[in-house]
């Protein structure tokens, strides 16, 4: 994987997860699994923890699932489109 989620992004994701107990429960069910998001040339990866939060994936960790998002679609999603 070419890049990992930086700590501030991981912190923001965990903040949202902690505010939503159902989301924590659902992520907790995937503890130990790694997801990689590919947005254009960048890759962001994190691993689900037993707490339901996420941590940046260990460099070189094989993802259990990969999600590819076009940069245009990502921008639209981020804008709430």
Secondary structure, 3 states (H helix, E strand, C coil): CCCCCCHHHHHHHHHHHHCCHHHHHHHHCCCCCEEEEEECCEEEEEEECCCCCEEECCCCCCCCEEEEECHHHHHHHHCCC
